[in-house]
Amino acid sequence: MPESYFYKGRRVSGELVRGKLKAENQRAVVNLLRARKIFVVEIKTAPVSRFSLADFFRRKIKLKDMAPFCRQFATMQEAGLPLIKCLDVLGQQSESKGLRRVIEEVEDGVKRGQNLSEAFKSQGDVVPEIFINMIAAGEVSGTLDQALHRLALHFEKEYTLREKIKSAMTYPLFIGGVALTAIIILMIFVVPVFTDIFTQTGASLPLPTLILIGASTFIAKYWYLLLPGLVVLAFILRYLIGTRPGKEFTDRLKLRLPVIGGLTHKTLTSRFTRTLSTLLKSGVPLIQSLQTVERVMDNTLGEKEIRELEKNIKEGGRIAPLLFKSKIFPPLVVNMVAVGEESGMLDELLEKTAVFYDQEIEAMVARLSSLMEPFLILVTGIIVGFIALSIYLPLFEMAGAIQGGTGIP
């Protein structure tokens, strides 16, 4: 039975690498590493109970790395290269350390006699589930290259959509950050100057000025606690959101909020239709496809509706009738699914629906971005206006008192 080993070695380029391998013995580890062109420096048997920081901090492979990997893999498969050779070349070419490690471990698994999908399944904590299922379907049907091309297209579209949303939000967030910085500078350096003046006069101050002075004093006195406090608050919120009740609450809230709710509905619809279409086109059975879709929805309400779909299909039902009751998916999706089920073109109509909602999301994000900029400027103006008014109100009162005292008409 294979054992786990920790290794340390150097590539031909001189790069130091560390990792974990499963092999029959240390000699097998040396041979595997030599095949990767890694010169062994140290090998240790990994105790079963040993905690590995490397495993703990492993992250999901990024979409921007998965897309070119699938595209290159598909091209090599079409060219007729042996599977081991494909993995060897892909591992050497990959710029992502995480993906390179996955490819190397998958290559080792294939050399030990595993199927490609089985080898990738052992990396399921970092590799998307849709990838594993489609690789398995491609192996069974003998269309691995086609499955890889579809995966590349799927990851490219998903990545492009996310990047467009990020880029659309970048400028408004920058404006908001600059405005917040300006307000903090005013509160720490400008307001205290006027606070000293008001204190020396001993005059009674209006409520807005008292609020401003209180806020300014708090920020100036406890500024060093604000950042750690925000970090702690962020961790607490992240923990609460990570719990089942917390996630259900935030998922429900995201669907009900103005503007954000509409965007969330469209995003979930796009994810559902695109993922299901991609899986069905690759020959993955409907029930298994829905199970995969359920796990990529990233919304508890969406997951619940997909589970209801799975149950309905197992009992001999169809997708469209149950979607009519959906609180997430719009009527257009229901109608397209109904037509697809009747015509036997469900995968194609789902793909067309996904394209439509991708365009809807892009347009909505662009509108949201254009609205956020003036909104942030307006909010900043209101806050700065409040600060200015709070400073000038007592100054006007002081000027009035001076005029009254000197008898100036």
C-alpha positions in Angstrom: 0.0 0.0 0.0 1.4 3.4 -0.9 2.7 5.6 1.9 3.0 9.4 2.1 6.4 11.1 1.9 7.5 14.7 2.4 10.2 15.7 0.0 12.6 18.6 -0.7 14.4 19.0 -3.9 15.7 21.3 -6.6 14.7 21.7 -10.3 17.2 22.1 -13.1 16.7 25.9 -12.8 17.8 25.8 -9.2 14.3 26.4 -7.8 13.8 24.8 -4.4 10.6 22.7 -4.2 8.8 21.0 -1.4 5.8 18.7 -1.5 4.1 15.5 -0.5 3.9 12.3 -2.6 2.3 8.9 -2.2 4.6 6.0 -3.3 5.4 2.4 -2.4 8.8 3.3 -0.9 11.5 6.0 -0.9 13.1 4.6 -4.1 9.8 5.1 -5.9 9.7 8.7 -4.7 13.2 9.3 -6.0 12.2 7.8 -9.4 9.0 9.9 -9.6 10.9 13.1 -8.8 13.7 12.3 -11.3 10.9 11.9 -13.9 9.9 15.4 -13.1 13.5 16.6 -13.4 13.8 17.3 -9.7 17.0 16.4 -7.8 16.2 15.0 -4.4 17.6 16.8 -1.3 15.6 15.2 1.4 12.8 12.6 1.9 10.9 11.9 5.1 8.1 9.5 5.8 4.9 11.5 6.6 3.2 10.3 9.8 -0.6 9.9 9.3 -1.4 12.2 12.2 1.0 14.9 11.1 -0.5 18.3 10.4 0.7 19.8 7.1 0.6 23.6 6.7 1.0 23.1 3.0 -2.2 21.0 2.8 -4.0 23.4 5.2 -3.3 26.5 3.0 -4.0 24.9 -0.3 -6.3 27.1 -2.4 -8.6 26.4 -5.3 -6.9 26.7 -8.6 -7.8 30.0 -10.2 -10.0 30.2 -13.3 -7.4 32.1 -15.2 -5.0 29.1 -14.7 -7.6 26.4 -15.4 -8.7 27.9 -18.8 -5.3 27.8 -20.6 -4.5 24.4 -18.9 -7.7 22.9 -20.4 -7.0 24.5 -23.8 -3.4 23.3 -24.0 -4.4 19.8 -22.7 -7.1 19.5 -25.4 -4.7 20.5 -28.1 -2.2 17.9 -27.1 -4.8 15.2 -26.9 -6.0 16.1 -30.4 -2.4 15.8 -31.6 -2.3 12.3 -30.2 0.3 12.8 -27.5 0.4 10.1 -24.8 -1.4 11.1 -21.5 1.8 11.0 -19.4 3.6 13.1 -21.9 0.8 15.7 -21.9 0.9 15.9 -18.1 4.7 16.2 -18.0 4.7 19.1 -20.5 1.8 20.9 -18.8 3.5 20.6 -15.4 6.7 22.1 -16.8 4.9 24.9 -18.6 2.5 25.9 -15.8 3.4 29.3 -14.1 1.0 28.5 -11.2 2.8 26.6 -8.4 -0.5 25.3 -7.1 -1.6 23.9 -10.5 1.9 22.6 -11.1 1.7 20.6 -7.9 -1.7 19.2 -8.8 -0.5 18.2 -12.3 2.6 16.4 -10.8 0.5 14.5 -8.3 -2.1 13.6 -11.0 0.8 12.4 -13.2 2.0 10.2 -10.3 -1.5 8.8 -9.9 -1.8 7.9 -13.6 1.6 6.2 -13.5 0.3 4.1 -10.6 -2.5 2.9 -12.8 -5.3 5.4 -11.9 -7.7 6.8 -14.5 -7.2 10.5 -15.2 -10.5 11.4 -13.5 -9.6 9.3 -10.4 -6.3 11.0 -10.2 -7.9 14.4 -10.4 -10.6 13.4 -7.9 -7.9 13.0 -5.3 -7.2 16.7 -5.8 -10.9 17.6 -5.4 -10.2 20.1 -2.7 -8.5 22.5 -5.1 -9.9 21.4 -8.6 -13.4 22.4 -9.6 -15.9 19.6 -9.4 -17.3 20.3 -12.9 -13.8 19.6 -14.2 -13.6 16.2 -12.6 -17.1 15.1 -13.7 -16.5 16.2 -17.3 -13.1 14.5 -17.5 -14.8 11.3 -16.3 -17.5 11.6 -18.9 -14.9 12.3 -21.6 -12.9 9.2 -20.7 -16.0 7.0 -20.9 -17.2 8.4 -24.2 -13.7 8.7 -25.7 -14.1 12.4 -26.3 -11.7 13.7 -23.7 -10.4 16.4 -26.1 -13.9 17.8 -26.7 -14.6 17.8 -23.0 -11.4 19.8 -22.3 -12.3 22.3 -25.0 -15.8 22.8 -23.4 -14.1 23.2 -20.0 -11.7 25.8 -21.4 -14.6 27.7 -22.9 -16.6 27.4 -19.6 -13.7 28.7 -17.4 -12.9 31.5 -19.9 -16.5 32.8 -19.8 -16.7 32.5 -16.0 -13.3 34.3 -15.6 -14.2 37.0 -18.2 -17.5 37.7 -16.4 -15.9 38.0 -13.0 -13.1 40.3 -14.3 -15.7 42.6 -16.0 -17.6 42.9 -12.7 -14.3 43.6 -10.8 -13.1 46.2 -13.3 -16.5 48.0 -13.3 -16.4 48.3 -9.5 -12.7 49.4 -9.3 -13.1 53.1 -10.1 -16.1 53.7 -7.8 -14.3 51.9 -5.0 -11.3 54.1 -5.6 -13.4 57.2 -5.4 -14.9 56.0 -2.2 -11.5 55.2 -0.7 -10.2 58.7 -1.6 -13.3 60.4 -0.1 -13.0 58.4 3.1 -9.3 59.3 3.4 -10.1 63.0 2.9 -12.8 62.8 5.6 -10.5 61.1 8.1 -7.8 63.7 7.5 -10.4 66.5 8.1 -11.5 64.8 11.4 -8.0 64.3 12.7 -6.2 67.4 11.7 -8.7 70.2 10.8 -11.6 69.8 13.2 -9.4 69.7 16.4 -8.0 73.2 15.5 -11.6 74.6 15.6 -12.4 72.6 18.7 -9.6 74.4 20.6 -11.0 77.8 19.5 -14.6 76.9 20.6 -13.3 75.6 23.9 -11.4 78.8 24.7 -14.5 80.9 24.0 -16.6 78.9 26.4 -19.7 79.5 24.2 -22.5 77.0 24.1 -22.3 74.9 20.9 -25.1 73.7 18.6 -25.9 69.9 18.5 -24.2 69.3 15.0 -21.0 70.8 16.3 -21.1 68.7 19.5 -21.6 65.6 17.4 -18.7 66.5 15.1 -16.3 67.3 18.0 -17.2 64.0 19.8 -16.5 62.0 16.6 -13.3 63.9 15.9 -12.1 63.5 19.5 -12.8 59.7 19.4 -11.0 59.2 16.1 -8.0 61.3 17.1 -7.7 59.6 20.5 -8.4 56.0 19.5 -7.2 55.9 15.8 -4.7 53.1 16.6 -7.6 50.9 17.7 -9.8 51.5 14.6 -7.8 49.3 12.2 -7.4 46.3 14.6 -11.1 46.8 15.5 -12.2 46.7 11.9 -10.0 43.6 11.3 -11.6 41.8 14.4 -15.1 42.9 13.2 -14.3 41.5 9.7 -13.2 38.2 11.2 -16.3 38.0 13.4 -18.6 38.8 10.4 -16.8 36.2 8.2 -17.2 33.6 10.9 -20.9 34.3 11.3 -21.5 34.3 7.6 -19.6 31.0 7.4 -22.1 29.3 9.7 -25.2 27.7 8.1 -27.7 30.2 9.6 -25.4 33.1 8.7 -25.0 32.0 5.1 -28.7 31.4 4.7 -29.4 34.9 6.0 -26.9 36.7 3.8 -27.9 34.7 0.7 -31.6 35.6 1.3 -30.6 39.2 1.9 -28.6 39.4 -1.3 -31.6 38.3 -3.3 -33.9 40.9 -1.7 -31.7 44.0 -1.7 -32.5 46.7 -4.3 -30.2 46.5 -7.4 -28.0 43.8 -5.7 -30.9 41.4 -5.7 -31.4 41.7 -9.4 -27.7 41.2 -10.1 -27.7 38.1 -7.8 -30.7 36.6 -9.5 -29.0 37.0 -12.9 -25.7 35.7 -11.7 -27.3 32.5 -10.3 -29.3 32.0 -13.4 -26.2 32.4 -15.6 -24.2 30.0 -13.4 -27.0 27.4 -13.4 -27.7 27.4 -17.2 -24.0 27.6 -18.3 -22.8 24.8 -15.9 -25.7 22.5 -16.7 -25.3 23.1 -20.4 -21.6 22.4 -20.3 -22.1 19.1 -18.3 -24.9 17.8 -20.5 -23.0 18.6 -23.7 -20.2 16.4 -22.4 -22.5 13.5 -21.8 -22.7 13.7 -18.0 -26.0 12.2 -16.8 -28.7 14.7 -15.8 -28.9 13.7 -12.1 -25.1 13.9 -11.7 -25.1 17.2 -13.6 -27.6 18.7 -11.2 -25.6 17.4 -8.2 -22.5 19.3 -9.6 -24.6 22.4 -10.4 -25.9 22.3 -6.8 -22.3 22.5 -5.4 -21.3 25.4 -7.6 -24.3 27.6 -7.0 -22.8 29.3 -3.9 -26.2 30.2 -2.6 -28.2 28.2 -0.1 -31.6 29.0 -1.6 -30.3 28.1 -5.1 -28.9 24.8 -3.7 -32.2 24.0 -2.1 -34.1 24.5 -5.4 -31.6 22.3 -7.3 -32.0 19.6 -4.7 -35.7 19.7 -5.3 -35.1 19.4 -9.0 -32.9 16.3 -8.4 -35.6 14.7 -6.2 -38.3 15.5 -8.9 -36.1 14.0 -11.7 -35.5 10.8 -9.6 -39.2 10.3 -9.2 -39.7 10.5 -13.0 -40.6 14.2 -13.2 -39.3 17.0 -15.5 -37.3 20.1 -14.8 -39.7 22.8 -16.2 -42.8 22.2 -14.1 -40.8 22.5 -10.8 -39.0 25.6 -12.1 -42.4 27.3 -12.5 -42.4 27.5 -8.7 -38.9 28.9 -8.4 -38.2 32.1 -6.5 -34.8 32.5 -8.2 -35.0 31.6 -11.8 -37.1 33.9 -14.1 -39.9 32.9 -16.5 -37.5 33.0 -19.5 -35.4 30.2 -18.0 -38.5 28.1 -17.3 -39.8 28.6 -20.9 -36.4 27.8 -22.4 -36.1 24.6 -20.3 -39.6 23.5 -21.2 -38.9 24.0 -25.0 -35.5 22.2 -24.5 -37.1 19.2 -22.8 -39.8 18.9 -25.5 -37.3 19.3 -28.4 -34.4 17.3 -27.0 -32.2 20.4 -27.3 -31.9 21.2 -23.6 -28.2 21.7 -23.6 -28.2 24.1 -26.6 -31.1 26.2 -25.2 -29.4 26.4 -21.8 -26.3 27.6 -23.5 -28.2 30.4 -25.3 -29.9 31.4 -22.1 -26.5 31.6 -20.4 -25.2 33.9 -23.1 -28.2 36.1 -22.8 -27.8 36.5 -19.0 -24.1 37.0 -19.3 -24.9 40.0 -21.5 -27.6 41.2 -19.0 -25.1 41.0 -16.1 -22.5 43.0 -18.1 -25.0 45.7 -18.9 -26.3 45.8 -15.3 -22.8 46.0 -13.8 -22.0 48.9 -16.2 -25.1 50.8 -15.1 -24.4 50.1 -11.5 -20.9 51.4 -11.9 -22.0 54.6 -13.6 -24.6 55.2 -10.8 -22.2 54.4 -7.9 -19.7 57.2 -8.9 -22.2 60.1 -8.5 -23.8 58.4 -5.5 -20.4 58.3 -3.7 -19.7 61.9 -4.6 -23.1 62.9 -3.3 -22.5 61.0 0.0 -19.1 62.6 0.3 -20.5 66.0 -0.3 -23.2 65.5 2.4 -20.6 64.5 4.9 -18.2 67.3 4.1 -21.1 69.7 4.1 -22.1 68.5 7.6 -18.5 69.1 8.8 -18.4 72.6 7.3 -21.9 73.5 8.7 -20.9 72.2 12.1 -17.8 74.4 12.1 -19.4 77.5 10.7 -22.5 77.5 12.9 -20.7 78.5 16.1 -18.5 80.9 14.2 -21.6 82.7 13.0 -23.0 82.8 16.5 -19.6 84.2 17.8 -19.6 86.8 15.1 -23.2 87.8 16.0 -22.3 88.0 19.7 -19.3 90.3 18.9 -21.5 92.5 16.7 -24.1 92.7 19.5 -21.5 93.5 22.1 -19.9 96.3 20.1 -23.2 97.9 19.2 -22.6 97.4 15.4 -25.9 97.6 13.7 
